[in-house]
């Protein structure tokens, strides 16, 4: 059966595009927006930001996780997103003790997405250590499971709990090579293949990550994963910012997915992935909102090309509009295990919105991909069910109240 291609069409006063997927999200981090931009110390980096993120994570109870996540997902819906891959690693109580219901926080995130109206793949993330020869920091304790079997147990429990809900999928992740030794990454990879689900993993986001991987294994993360047979068309590498030409070839030859999260990668100072080379090598590209530093699915999509223009000092170097729309729709849905659902959702944009007004039909895809903003989103439907109407989420007021309650409690 031939896969449908994403398309853009007119419907009266609206321009219609498929629902978009954000393949990588940490919804609880939405509470950090605007609160981590000032320099905390003389060393302002990804690692200092991570410390602030740990402080937030330590404060959250299940209700907080629900309220923040629901608000984050509603904002995504307002930007035309209909499916989210939630890379979930906050599992236990702050001291690391599991809750009586081990998946209570996973459940809170899933309920948040469902109450926001979105499809969700809960990507249950393995986090087994603080780092190579590093004891866990206090902020990491609630992320950590001592055994990979605990991860498998939780996944089976979630699959059973949501087996009748067509809007909920479950997948698996290794947080990173820092947090999961390669032997357990292989176990996670085998489990994913046996259960026909994607395996997600942060890879090569920061140069320090490469240095620590070399110290432990003698090679860099992508090369290590390739050596152990982890790369494949069900593997989704997040970021892949600092990779060699050989590693680009490995990702392409295995048809692995690379999820670019450009607004977060900009915010954290990660660097620029070699996007054009990855696409030319045969890697599949999708996009993700990651830390919710910005919730603009159009910006995530076009940044795949526009940021590459800044890196190369040239134009039209990575992808044209149809390929970028494919990354934000079909490829994103496929990367989170929803391959058959991506064409069931629709986003209606006001053709009178200044960002896309008065554009000829022949140039409509270029106008939408390179010019549209969430302001243009008028209506969003998921398999025919309306979740955004007249530019407003149908439950926005109640969702905002819940978010305000949690933010006041956290004093953020």
C-alpha positions as YAML, in Angstrom:
chain: A
units: angstrom
residues:
- id: 1
  name: UNK
  ca: [0.00, 0.00, 0.00]
- id: 2
  name: UNK
  ca: [1.51, 3.31, -1.09]
- id: 3
  name: UNK
  ca: [1.94, 5.92, 1.64]
- id: 4
  name: UNK
  ca: [0.01, 9.11, 1.08]
- id: 5
  name: UNK
  ca: [2.09, 12.26, 0.75]
- id: 6
  name: UNK
  ca: [1.33, 15.27, 2.93]
- id: 7
  name: UNK
  ca: [-0.59, 17.90, 1.03]
- id: 8
  name: UNK
  ca: [-1.87, 21.42, 1.42]
- id: 9
  name: UNK
  ca: [-5.22, 22.47, -0.04]
- id: 10
  name: UNK
  ca: [-7.86, 25.18, 0.15]
- id: 11
  name: UNK
  ca: [-11.27, 24.76, 1.76]
- id: 12
  name: UNK
  ca: [-13.29, 27.94, 1.41]
- id: 13
  name: UNK
  ca: [-11.60, 30.62, 3.53]
- id: 14
  name: UNK
  ca: [-9.11, 28.15, 5.00]
- id: 15
  name: UNK
  ca: [-5.92, 26.44, 3.99]
- id: 16
  name: UNK
  ca: [-5.86, 22.82, 5.15]
- id: 17
  name: UNK
  ca: [-2.76, 20.86, 6.17]
- id: 18
  name: UNK
  ca: [-2.36, 17.51, 7.94]
- id: 19
  name: UNK
  ca: [-2.06, 17.45, 11.71]
- id: 20
  name: UNK
  ca: [1.55, 17.75, 12.81]
- id: 21
  name: UNK
  ca: [3.48, 15.52, 15.20]
- id: 22
  name: UNK
  ca: [6.11, 16.58, 17.69]
- id: 23
  name: UNK
  ca: [8.20, 13.46, 18.13]
- id: 24
  name: UNK
  ca: [10.15, 14.57, 21.20]
- id: 25
  name: UNK
  ca: [8.64, 16.35, 24.22]
- id: 26
  name: UNK
  ca: [9.44, 16.83, 27.91]
- id: 27
  name: UNK
  ca: [6.12, 18.42, 28.87]
- id: 28
  name: UNK
  ca: [7.00, 19.20, 32.51]
- id: 29
  name: UNK
  ca: [9.77, 21.51, 31.30]
- id: 30
  name: UNK
  ca: [7.10, 23.91, 29.99]
- id: 31
  name: UNK
  ca: [7.17, 25.40, 33.50]
- id: 32
  name: UNK
  ca: [10.73, 26.64, 32.87]
- id: 33
  name: UNK
  ca: [9.86, 28.93, 29.97]
- id: 34
  name: UNK
  ca: [11.10, 32.45, 30.62]
- id: 35
  name: UNK
  ca: [12.57, 31.39, 33.97]
- id: 36
  name: UNK
  ca: [16.01, 30.13, 32.93]
- id: 37
  name: UNK
  ca: [17.19, 32.84, 30.55]
- id: 38
  name: UNK
  ca: [19.27, 34.95, 32.93]
- id: 39
  name: UNK
  ca: [22.85, 33.90, 33.63]
- id: 40
  name: UNK
  ca: [22.77, 31.96, 36.94]
- id: 41
  name: UNK
  ca: [26.56, 31.79, 37.36]
- id: 42
  name: UNK
  ca: [29.68, 32.74, 35.47]
- id: 43
  name: UNK
  ca: [29.23, 29.42, 33.63]
- id: 44
  name: UNK
  ca: [25.96, 29.52, 31.68]
- id: 45
  name: UNK
  ca: [25.61, 26.35, 29.63]
- id: 46
  name: UNK
  ca: [23.49, 23.30, 28.99]
- id: 47
  name: UNK
  ca: [24.84, 21.86, 32.24]
- id: 48
  name: UNK
  ca: [23.85, 24.87, 34.37]
- id: 49
  name: UNK
  ca: [20.40, 24.77, 32.73]
- id: 50
  name: UNK
  ca: [20.19, 21.06, 33.58]
- id: 51
  name: UNK
  ca: [20.70, 21.93, 37.25]
- id: 52
  name: UNK
  ca: [17.72, 24.28, 37.14]
- id: 53
  name: UNK
  ca: [15.65, 21.62, 35.40]
- id: 54
  name: UNK
  ca: [16.55, 19.12, 38.14]
- id: 55
  name: UNK
  ca: [15.37, 21.64, 40.78]
- id: 56
  name: UNK
  ca: [12.00, 21.85, 39.05]
- id: 57
  name: UNK
  ca: [11.66, 18.08, 38.61]
- id: 58
  name: UNK
  ca: [12.28, 17.52, 42.33]
- id: 59
  name: UNK
  ca: [9.25, 19.66, 43.26]
- id: 60
  name: UNK
  ca: [6.59, 18.01, 41.13]
- id: 61
  name: UNK
  ca: [3.82, 15.71, 42.36]
- id: 62
  name: UNK
  ca: [1.40, 13.83, 40.06]
- id: 63
  name: UNK
  ca: [-1.09, 16.71, 40.00]
- id: 64
  name: UNK
  ca: [1.66, 19.16, 39.06]
- id: 65
  name: UNK
  ca: [2.86, 16.89, 36.26]
- id: 66
  name: UNK
  ca: [-0.73, 16.66, 35.00]
- id: 67
  name: UNK
  ca: [-1.45, 20.41, 35.11]
- id: 68
  name: UNK
  ca: [1.81, 21.47, 33.47]
- id: 69
  name: UNK
  ca: [1.64, 18.75, 30.82]
- id: 70
  name: UNK
  ca: [-2.00, 19.45, 29.96]
- id: 71
  name: UNK
  ca: [-1.23, 23.14, 29.48]
- id: 72
  name: UNK
  ca: [1.81, 22.30, 27.34]
- id: 73
  name: UNK
  ca: [-0.26, 19.97, 25.16]
- id: 74
  name: UNK
  ca: [-3.05, 22.52, 24.72]
- id: 75
  name: UNK
  ca: [-0.48, 25.03, 23.52]
- id: 76
  name: UNK
  ca: [0.80, 22.46, 21.02]
- id: 77
  name: UNK
  ca: [-2.74, 21.92, 19.76]
- id: 78
  name: UNK
  ca: [-3.06, 25.66, 19.20]
- id: 79
  name: UNK
  ca: [0.04, 25.41, 16.99]
- id: 80
  name: UNK
  ca: [-1.44, 22.64, 14.84]
- id: 81
  name: UNK
  ca: [0.07, 19.62, 16.61]
- id: 82
  name: UNK
  ca: [-2.22, 16.60, 16.93]
- id: 83
  name: UNK
  ca: [0.24, 13.92, 18.15]
- id: 84
  name: UNK
  ca: [3.05, 14.03, 20.68]
- id: 85
  name: UNK
  ca: [5.86, 11.67, 21.58]
- id: 86
  name: UNK
  ca: [6.45, 12.23, 25.30]
- id: 87
  name: UNK
  ca: [9.99, 11.21, 26.30]
- id: 88
  name: UNK
  ca: [9.07, 10.52, 29.90]
- id: 89
  name: UNK
  ca: [11.73, 9.98, 32.56]
- id: 90
  name: UNK
  ca: [10.28, 11.40, 35.81]
- id: 91
  name: UNK
  ca: [9.08, 8.11, 37.30]
- id: 92
  name: UNK
  ca: [9.37, 7.97, 41.09]
- id: 93
  name: UNK
  ca: [9.13, 10.03, 44.27]
- id: 94
  name: UNK
  ca: [11.85, 12.68, 44.77]
- id: 95
  name: UNK
  ca: [13.99, 10.35, 46.90]
- id: 96
  name: UNK
  ca: [13.81, 7.64, 44.24]
- id: 97
  name: UNK
  ca: [11.21, 5.47, 45.99]
- id: 98
  name: UNK
  ca: [8.65, 4.11, 43.51]
- id: 99
  name: UNK
  ca: [5.02, 5.11, 44.00]
- id: 100
  name: UNK
  ca: [2.62, 2.33, 44.99]
- id: 101
  name: UNK
  ca: [1.39, 2.61, 41.42]
- id: 102
  name: UNK
  ca: [4.72, 2.64, 39.59]
- id: 103
  name: UNK
  ca: [3.28, 4.31, 36.51]
- id: 104
  name: UNK
  ca: [1.29, 7.06, 38.25]
- id: 105
  name: UNK
  ca: [3.38, 9.83, 36.64]
- id: 106
  name: UNK
  ca: [3.22, 8.21, 33.20]
- id: 107
  name: UNK
  ca: [-0.52, 8.01, 33.70]
- id: 108
  name: UNK
  ca: [-0.66, 11.71, 34.64]
- id: 109
  name: UNK
  ca: [1.04, 12.67, 31.37]
- id: 110
  name: UNK
  ca: [-1.19, 10.40, 29.30]
- id: 111
  name: UNK
  ca: [-4.34, 11.79, 30.93]
- id: 112
  name: UNK
  ca: [-3.04, 15.30, 30.29]
- id: 113
  name: UNK
  ca: [-2.68, 14.61, 26.58]
- id: 114
  name: UNK
  ca: [-6.06, 12.92, 26.33]
- id: 115
  name: UNK
  ca: [-7.77, 15.79, 28.20]
- id: 116
  name: UNK
  ca: [-6.06, 18.22, 25.83]
- id: 117
  name: UNK
  ca: [-7.42, 16.12, 22.95]
- id: 118
  name: UNK
  ca: [-4.05, 14.98, 21.56]
- id: 119
  name: UNK
  ca: [-2.80, 11.61, 20.48]
- id: 120
  name: UNK
  ca: [0.17, 10.54, 22.61]
- id: 121
  name: UNK
  ca: [2.93, 7.99, 22.53]
- id: 122
  name: UNK
  ca: [4.25, 7.64, 26.09]
- id: 123
  name: UNK
  ca: [7.93, 6.89, 25.52]
- id: 124
  name: UNK
  ca: [8.83, 5.18, 28.78]
- id: 125
  name: UNK
  ca: [12.47, 6.11, 29.30]
- id: 126
  name: UNK
  ca: [15.16, 4.01, 30.94]
- id: 127
  name: UNK
  ca: [17.53, 5.96, 33.21]
- id: 128
  name: UNK
  ca: [19.83, 3.54, 35.07]
- id: 129
  name: UNK
  ca: [22.74, 5.60, 36.41]
- id: 130
  name: UNK
  ca: [24.01, 9.11, 37.05]
- id: 131
  name: UNK
  ca: [26.75, 8.77, 34.45]
- id: 132
  name: UNK
  ca: [29.94, 6.85, 33.77]
- id: 133
  name: UNK
  ca: [31.62, 6.34, 37.16]
- id: 134
  name: UNK
  ca: [29.28, 8.99, 38.62]
- id: 135
  name: UNK
  ca: [26.91, 8.56, 41.55]
- id: 136
  name: UNK
  ca: [23.40, 9.88, 40.85]
- id: 137
  name: UNK
  ca: [22.86, 13.52, 41.70]
- id: 138
  name: UNK
  ca: [19.96, 14.21, 44.06]
- id: 139
  name: UNK
  ca: [17.98, 15.65, 41.16]
- id: 140
  name: UNK
  ca: [18.33, 12.41, 39.20]
- id: 141
  name: UNK
  ca: [17.09, 9.99, 41.85]
- id: 142
  name: UNK
  ca: [13.46, 10.02, 40.79]
- id: 143
  name: UNK
  ca: [14.48, 9.18, 37.22]
- id: 144
  name: UNK
  ca: [16.43, 6.03, 38.03]
- id: 145
  name: UNK
  ca: [15.49, 2.35, 37.97]
- id: 146
  name: UNK
  ca: [18.08, -0.12, 39.25]
- id: 147
  name: UNK
  ca: [17.13, -2.78, 36.70]
- id: 148
  name: UNK
  ca: [16.11, -2.63, 33.05]
- id: 149
  name: UNK
  ca: [13.44, -5.24, 33.85]
- id: 150
  name: UNK
  ca: [11.58, -2.56, 35.82]
- id: 151
  name: UNK
  ca: [11.29, -0.56, 32.61]
- id: 152
  name: UNK
  ca: [9.84, -3.55, 30.74]
- id: 153
  name: UNK
  ca: [7.38, -4.16, 33.59]
- id: 154
  name: UNK
  ca: [6.12, -0.58, 33.45]
- id: 155
  name: UNK
  ca: [5.72, -0.68, 29.69]
- id: 156
  name: UNK
  ca: [3.65, -3.85, 29.86]
- id: 157
  name: UNK
  ca: [1.50, -2.29, 32.58]
- id: 158
  name: UNK
  ca: [0.88, 0.83, 30.49]
- id: 159
  name: UNK
  ca: [0.11, -1.20, 27.36]
- id: 160
  name: UNK
  ca: [-2.45, -3.22, 29.30]
- id: 161
  name: UNK
  ca: [-3.99, -0.13, 30.91]
- id: 162
  name: UNK
  ca: [-4.48, 1.66, 27.58]
- id: 163
  name: UNK
  ca: [-4.98, -1.25, 25.20]
- id: 164
  name: UNK
  ca: [-8.50, -0.11, 24.28]
- id: 165
  name: UNK
  ca: [-7.57, 3.56, 23.76]
- id: 166
  name: UNK
  ca: [-6.68, 4.12, 20.11]
- id: 167
  name: UNK
  ca: [-5.26, 7.56, 20.92]
- id: 168
  name: UNK
  ca: [-2.57, 6.20, 23.25]
- id: 169
  name: UNK
  ca: [0.56, 4.30, 22.19]
- id: 170
  name: UNK
  ca: [3.55, 3.19, 24.23]
- id: 171
  name: UNK
  ca: [7.21, 3.11, 23.15]
- id: 172
  name: UNK
  ca: [10.59, 2.79, 24.85]
- id: 173
  name: UNK
  ca: [13.72, 4.91, 25.21]
- id: 174
  name: UNK
  ca: [17.22, 4.84, 26.57]
- id: 175
  name: UNK
  ca: [17.76, 8.31, 27.99]
- id: 176
  name: UNK
  ca: [21.35, 8.59, 26.74]
- id: 177
  name: UNK
  ca: [24.64, 6.72, 26.77]
- id: 178
  name: UNK
  ca: [25.44, 8.67, 29.95]
- id: 179
  name: UNK
  ca: [22.40, 7.24, 31.71]
- id: 180
  name: UNK
  ca: [22.24, 3.73, 30.19]
- id: 181
  name: UNK
  ca: [25.28, 1.46, 29.64]
- id: 182
  name: UNK
  ca: [25.52, -0.07, 26.18]
- id: 183
  name: UNK
  ca: [24.64, -3.58, 27.41]
- id: 184
  name: UNK
  ca: [21.26, -2.33, 28.63]
- id: 185
  name: UNK
  ca: [20.79, -0.20, 25.48]
- id: 186
  name: UNK
  ca: [21.03, -3.45, 23.53]
- id: 187
  name: UNK
  ca: [18.41, -5.05, 25.78]
- id: 188
  name: UNK
  ca: [16.10, -2.08, 25.24]
- id: 189
  name: UNK
  ca: [16.70, -2.26, 21.49]
- id: 190
  name: UNK
  ca: [15.88, -5.99, 21.41]
- id: 191
  name: UNK
  ca: [12.69, -5.37, 23.42]
- id: 192
  name: UNK
  ca: [11.63, -2.60, 21.02]
- id: 193
  name: UNK
  ca: [12.09, -4.81, 17.97]
- id: 194
  name: UNK
  ca: [10.32, -7.78, 19.54]
- id: 195
  name: UNK
  ca: [7.37, -5.56, 20.43]
- id: 196
  name: UNK
  ca: [7.42, -3.61, 17.15]
- id: 197
  name: UNK
  ca: [7.80, -0.24, 18.83]
- id: 198
  name: UNK
  ca: [10.26, 2.63, 18.27]
- id: 199
  name: UNK
  ca: [13.40, 3.01, 20.38]
- id: 200
  name: UNK
  ca: [14.24, 6.65, 21.15]
- id: 201
  name: UNK
  ca: [17.50, 7.99, 22.59]
- id: 202
  name: UNK
  ca: [19.29, 11.31, 23.12]
- id: 203
  name: UNK
  ca: [22.53, 11.09, 21.12]
- id: 204
  name: UNK
  ca: [25.53, 13.38, 20.69]
- id: 205
  name: UNK
  ca: [23.77, 16.50, 21.95]
- id: 206
  name: UNK
  ca: [26.75, 17.91, 23.85]
- id: 207
  name: UNK
  ca: [30.51, 17.64, 23.30]
- id: 208
  name: UNK
  ca: [31.00, 16.51, 26.91]
- id: 209
  name: UNK
  ca: [28.76, 13.54, 26.14]
- id: 210
  name: UNK
  ca: [31.15, 12.52, 23.35]
- id: 211
  name: UNK
  ca: [34.17, 12.88, 25.62]
- id: 212
  name: UNK
  ca: [32.60, 10.73, 28.35]
- id: 213
  name: UNK
  ca: [31.54, 8.08, 25.83]
- id: 214
  name: UNK
  ca: [35.08, 7.92, 24.45]
- id: 215
  name: UNK
  ca: [36.43, 7.60, 27.98]
- id: 216
  name: UNK
  ca: [34.13, 4.65, 28.69]
- id: 217
  name: UNK
  ca: [34.00, 2.89, 25.32]
- id: 218
  name: UNK
  ca: [36.75, 4.39, 23.16]
- id: 219
  name: UNK
  ca: [34.34, 5.67, 20.48]
- id: 220
  name: UNK
  ca: [31.54, 8.20, 20.13]
- id: 221
  name: UNK
  ca: [27.83, 7.42, 20.74]
- id: 222
  name: UNK
  ca: [26.51, 6.87, 17.19]
- id: 223
  name: UNK
  ca: [29.50, 4.70, 16.26]
- id: 224
  name: UNK
  ca: [28.99, 2.72, 19.47]
- id: 225
  name: UNK
  ca: [25.30, 2.16, 18.73]
- id: 226
  name: UNK
  ca: [26.12, 1.09, 15.19]
- id: 227
  name: UNK
  ca: [28.77, -1.31, 16.45]
- id: 228
  name: UNK
  ca: [26.16, -3.00, 18.65]
- id: 229
  name: UNK
  ca: [23.42, -3.18, 16.01]
- id: 230
  name: UNK
  ca: [21.13, -0.63, 17.63]
- id: 231
  name: UNK
  ca: [20.71, 1.67, 14.61]
- id: 232
  name: UNK
  ca: [17.78, 0.73, 12.38]
- id: 233
  name: UNK
  ca: [14.61, 2.14, 10.89]
- id: 234
  name: UNK
  ca: [12.91, 1.84, 14.29]
- id: 235
  name: UNK
  ca: [15.66, 3.87, 16.02]
- id: 236
  name: UNK
  ca: [15.02, 7.57, 16.68]
- id: 237
  name: UNK
  ca: [18.11, 9.55, 17.64]
- id: 238
  name: UNK
  ca: [17.35, 12.87, 19.29]
- id: 239
  name: UNK
  ca: [19.57, 15.84, 18.34]
- id: 240
  name: UNK
  ca: [22.62, 14.11, 16.73]
- id: 241
  name: UNK
  ca: [24.27, 17.50, 16.88]
- id: 242
  name: UNK
  ca: [27.96, 16.58, 17.06]
- id: 243
  name: UNK
  ca: [28.50, 13.70, 14.65]
- id: 244
  name: UNK
  ca: [31.18, 12.73, 12.16]
- id: 245
  name: UNK
  ca: [30.84, 12.05, 8.43]
- id: 246
  name: UNK
  ca: [31.18, 8.33, 9.15]
- id: 247
  name: UNK
  ca: [28.36, 8.52, 11.71]
- id: 248
  name: UNK
  ca: [26.17, 10.40, 9.22]
- id: 249
  name: UNK
  ca: [26.73, 7.52, 6.81]
- id: 250
  name: UNK
  ca: [25.80, 5.00, 9.52]
- id: 251
  name: UNK
  ca: [22.52, 6.77, 10.25]
- id: 252
  name: UNK
  ca: [21.71, 6.97, 6.56]
- id: 253
  name: UNK
  ca: [22.56, 3.38, 5.70]
- id: 254
  name: UNK
  ca: [20.36, 2.09, 8.53]
- id: 255
  name: UNK
  ca: [17.55, 4.53, 7.62]
- id: 256
  name: UNK
  ca: [17.49, 5.66, 11.23]
- id: 257
  name: UNK
  ca: [15.38, 8.61, 12.29]
- id: 258
  name: UNK
  ca: [16.94, 11.81, 13.55]
- id: 259
  name: UNK
  ca: [14.66, 14.11, 15.53]
- id: 260
  name: UNK
  ca: [15.75, 17.74, 15.38]
- id: 261
  name: UNK
  ca: [14.50, 20.07, 18.12]
- id: 262
  name: UNK
  ca: [15.76, 23.38, 16.83]
- id: 263
  name: UNK
  ca: [14.06, 25.83, 19.20]
- id: 264
  name: UNK
  ca: [15.39, 23.94, 22.23]
- id: 265
  name: UNK
  ca: [18.79, 23.31, 20.64]
- id: 266
  name: UNK
  ca: [19.06, 27.07, 20.07]
- id: 267
  name: UNK
  ca: [17.90, 27.84, 23.61]
- id: 268
  name: UNK
  ca: [20.44, 25.46, 25.18]
- id: 269
  name: UNK
  ca: [23.31, 26.38, 22.88]
- id: 270
  name: UNK
  ca: [23.64, 22.80, 21.66]
- id: 271
  name: UNK
  ca: [24.94, 23.63, 18.22]
- id: 272
  name: UNK
  ca: [23.76, 22.76, 14.71]
- id: 273
  name: UNK
  ca: [23.28, 19.24, 13.38]
- id: 274
  name: UNK
  ca: [24.55, 18.62, 9.81]
- id: 275
  name: UNK
  ca: [20.99, 18.44, 8.48]
- id: 276
  name: UNK
  ca: [21.65, 18.47, 4.74]
- id: 277
  name: UNK
  ca: [24.26, 15.73, 5.03]
- id: 278
  name: UNK
  ca: [21.88, 13.58, 7.11]
- id: 279
  name: UNK
  ca: [19.08, 13.94, 4.57]
- id: 280
  name: UNK
  ca: [21.39, 13.26, 1.63]
- id: 281
  name: UNK
  ca: [22.74, 10.16, 3.40]
- id: 282
  name: UNK
  ca: [19.24, 8.70, 3.71]
- id: 283
  name: UNK
  ca: [18.39, 9.37, 7.36]
- id: 284
  name: UNK
  ca: [14.74, 10.17, 8.09]
- id: 285
  name: UNK
  ca: [14.18, 13.59, 9.66]
- id: 286
  name: UNK
  ca: [11.41, 14.46, 12.10]
- id: 287
  name: UNK
  ca: [11.01, 17.32, 14.57]
- id: 288
  name: UNK
  ca: [10.26, 17.83, 18.25]
- id: 289
  name: UNK
  ca: [9.42, 20.61, 20.70]
- id: 290
  name: UNK
  ca: [11.70, 19.08, 23.39]
- id: 291
  name: UNK
  ca: [11.78, 21.51, 26.36]
- id: 292
  name: UNK
  ca: [8.81, 23.65, 25.17]
- id: 293
  name: UNK
  ca: [11.07, 26.71, 25.16]
- id: 294
  name: UNK
  ca: [8.84, 27.72, 22.24]
- id: 295
  name: UNK
  ca: [5.66, 25.95, 21.10]
- id: 296
  name: UNK
  ca: [5.62, 26.71, 17.38]
- id: 297
  name: UNK
  ca: [5.40, 23.64, 15.15]
- id: 298
  name: UNK
  ca: [5.86, 25.79, 12.04]
- id: 299
  name: UNK
  ca: [9.14, 27.15, 13.35]
- id: 300
  name: UNK
  ca: [10.42, 23.66, 14.25]
- id: 301
  name: UNK
  ca: [9.62, 22.55, 10.70]
- id: 302
  name: UNK
  ca: [11.20, 25.39, 8.77]
- id: 303
  name: UNK
  ca: [14.22, 25.63, 11.08]
- id: 304
  name: UNK
  ca: [15.40, 22.31, 9.64]
- id: 305
  name: UNK
  ca: [16.19, 24.28, 6.49]
- id: 306
  name: UNK
  ca: [16.67, 27.84, 7.75]
- id: 307
  name: UNK
  ca: [19.24, 27.01, 10.42]
- id: 308
  name: UNK
  ca: [21.17, 24.99, 7.85]
- id: 309
  name: UNK
  ca: [21.27, 28.11, 5.69]
- id: 310
  name: UNK
  ca: [22.97, 29.94, 8.55]
- id: 311
  name: UNK
  ca: [25.48, 27.12, 8.97]
- id: 312
  name: UNK
  ca: [26.35, 26.85, 5.27]
- id: 313
  name: UNK
  ca: [25.82, 30.48, 4.19]
- id: 314
  name: UNK
  ca: [23.68, 29.28, 1.28]
- id: 315
  name: UNK
  ca: [19.99, 28.89, 0.43]
- id: 316
  name: UNK
  ca: [17.81, 25.81, -0.12]
- id: 317
  name: UNK
  ca: [20.44, 23.41, 1.15]
- id: 318
  name: UNK
  ca: [18.60, 20.80, 3.26]
- id: 319
  name: UNK
  ca: [15.01, 20.52, 2.07]
- id: 320
  name: UNK
  ca: [12.21, 22.30, 0.23]
- id: 321
  name: UNK
  ca: [8.69, 22.78, 1.58]
- id: 322
  name: UNK
  ca: [7.20, 19.33, 0.76]
- id: 323
  name: UNK
  ca: [10.07, 17.52, 2.50]
- id: 324
  name: UNK
  ca: [9.80, 19.78, 5.54]
- id: 325
  name: UNK
  ca: [6.05, 19.22, 5.79]
- id: 326
  name: UNK
  ca: [6.70, 15.48, 5.53]
- id: 327
  name: UNK
  ca: [9.15, 15.71, 8.46]
- id: 328
  name: UNK
  ca: [6.51, 17.46, 10.58]
- id: 329
  name: UNK
  ca: [3.68, 15.08, 9.66]
- id: 330
  name: UNK
  ca: [4.24, 11.59, 8.21]
- id: 331
  name: UNK
  ca: [7.79, 11.13, 9.51]
- id: 332
  name: UNK
  ca: [6.88, 12.43, 12.96]
- id: 333
  name: UNK
  ca: [3.87, 10.14, 13.27]
- id: 334
  name: UNK
  ca: [5.95, 7.17, 12.10]
- id: 335
  name: UNK
  ca: [8.74, 7.94, 14.57]
- id: 336
  name: UNK
  ca: [6.29, 7.65, 17.46]
- id: 337
  name: UNK
  ca: [4.63, 4.46, 16.22]
- id: 338
  name: UNK
  ca: [1.53, 6.05, 14.67]
- id: 339
  name: UNK
  ca: [2.34, 5.46, 11.01]
- id: 340
  name: UNK
  ca: [-1.26, 4.66, 10.04]
- id: 341
  name: UNK
  ca: [-2.78, 7.73, 11.71]
- id: 342
  name: UNK
  ca: [-0.93, 10.75, 10.36]
- id: 343
  name: UNK
  ca: [-3.39, 11.52, 7.56]
- id: 344
  name: UNK
  ca: [-6.49, 11.30, 9.82]
- id: 345
  name: UNK
  ca: [-6.03, 14.75, 11.41]
- id: 346
  name: UNK
  ca: [-6.48, 18.19, 9.89]
- id: 347
  name: UNK
  ca: [-5.38, 21.74, 10.68]
- id: 348
  name: UNK
  ca: [-7.33, 24.62, 9.16]
- id: 349
  name: UNK
  ca: [-5.43, 27.88, 8.71]
- id: 350
  name: UNK
  ca: [-7.10, 31.21, 8.00]
- id: 351
  name: UNK
  ca: [-6.23, 32.15, 4.43]
- id: 352
  name: UNK
  ca: [-6.68, 35.79, 5.48]
- id: 353
  name: UNK
  ca: [-4.01, 35.58, 8.17]
- id: 354
  name: UNK
  ca: [-1.19, 38.04, 7.35]
- id: 355
  name: UNK
  ca: [1.39, 35.25, 7.39]
- id: 356
  name: UNK
  ca: [-0.12, 33.48, 4.34]
- id: 357
  name: UNK
  ca: [-2.53, 36.02, 2.82]
- id: 358
  name: UNK
  ca: [-2.81, 36.50, -0.95]
- id: 359
  name: UNK
  ca: [-0.55, 33.62, -1.94]
- id: 360
  name: UNK
  ca: [-1.06, 31.87, -5.26]
- id: 361
  name: UNK
  ca: [-1.99, 28.17, -5.02]
- id: 362
  name: UNK
  ca: [1.21, 27.19, -6.81]
- id: 363
  name: UNK
  ca: [3.22, 28.65, -3.93]
- id: 364
  name: UNK
  ca: [0.91, 27.67, -1.11]
- id: 365
  name: UNK
  ca: [3.16, 25.00, 0.41]
- id: 366
  name: UNK
  ca: [6.13, 27.38, 0.47]
- id: 367
  name: UNK
  ca: [4.02, 30.10, 2.09]
- id: 368
  name: UNK
  ca: [2.70, 27.81, 4.82]
- id: 369
  name: UNK
  ca: [5.98, 26.06, 5.62]
- id: 370
  name: UNK
  ca: [8.15, 29.17, 5.57]
- id: 371
  name: UNK
  ca: [5.67, 31.82, 6.72]
- id: 372
  name: UNK
  ca: [2.76, 30.50, 8.78]
- id: 373
  name: UNK
  ca: [2.59, 30.92, 12.55]
- id: 374
  name: UNK
  ca: [0.27, 29.46, 15.21]
- id: 375
  name: UNK
  ca: [-1.78, 32.64, 14.96]
- id: 376
  name: UNK
  ca: [-3.12, 31.35, 11.62]
- id: 377
  name: UNK
  ca: [-4.53, 28.15, 13.18]
- id: 378
  name: UNK
  ca: [-8.32, 28.39, 13.26]
- id: 379
  name: UNK
  ca: [-9.50, 24.83, 13.62]
- id: 380
  name: UNK
  ca: [-7.89, 21.50, 14.55]
- id: 381
  name: UNK
  ca: [-9.58, 18.13, 14.18]
- id: 382
  name: UNK
  ca: [-8.32, 14.72, 15.30]
- id: 383
  name: UNK
  ca: [-10.05, 11.96, 13.38]
- id: 384
  name: UNK
  ca: [-12.97, 14.37, 12.93]
- id: 385
  name: UNK
  ca: [-13.15, 15.52, 16.57]
- id: 386
  name: UNK
  ca: [-12.70, 19.29, 17.02]
- id: 387
  name: UNK
  ca: [-10.20, 20.38, 19.70]
- id: 388
  name: UNK
  ca: [-9.51, 23.94, 18.46]
- id: 389
  name: UNK
  ca: [-12.24, 26.19, 17.09]
- id: 390
  name: UNK
  ca: [-11.94, 29.85, 16.03]
- id: 391
  name: UNK
  ca: [-8.33, 29.84, 17.18]
- id: 392
  name: UNK
  ca: [-9.24, 28.80, 20.74]
- id: 393
  name: UNK
  ca: [-8.82, 25.44, 22.43]
- id: 394
  name: UNK
  ca: [-12.22, 24.12, 23.50]
- id: 395
  name: UNK
  ca: [-11.07, 23.68, 27.14]
- id: 396
  name: UNK
  ca: [-8.56, 26.51, 27.40]
- id: 397
  name: UNK
  ca: [-9.98, 28.35, 30.42]
- id: 398
  name: UNK
  ca: [-10.11, 25.25, 32.64]
- id: 399
  name: UNK
  ca: [-6.64, 24.16, 31.53]
- id: 400
  name: UNK
  ca: [-5.19, 27.58, 32.24]
- id: 401
  name: UNK
  ca: [-6.66, 27.57, 35.76]
- id: 402
  name: UNK
  ca: [-5.00, 24.25, 36.51]
- id: 403
  name: UNK
  ca: [-1.65, 25.53, 35.23]
- id: 404
  name: UNK
  ca: [-1.95, 28.73, 37.27]
- id: 405
  name: UNK
  ca: [-2.71, 26.70, 40.40]
- id: 406
  name: UNK
  ca: [0.44, 24.61, 39.99]
- id: 407
  name: UNK
  ca: [2.67, 27.56, 39.11]
- id: 408
  name: UNK
  ca: [1.49, 29.48, 42.19]
- id: 409
  name: UNK
  ca: [2.18, 26.46, 44.35]
- id: 410
  name: UNK
  ca: [5.69, 26.08, 42.90]
- id: 411
  name: UNK
  ca: [6.27, 29.86, 43.16]
- id: 412
  name: UNK
  ca: [7.83, 29.87, 39.71]
...
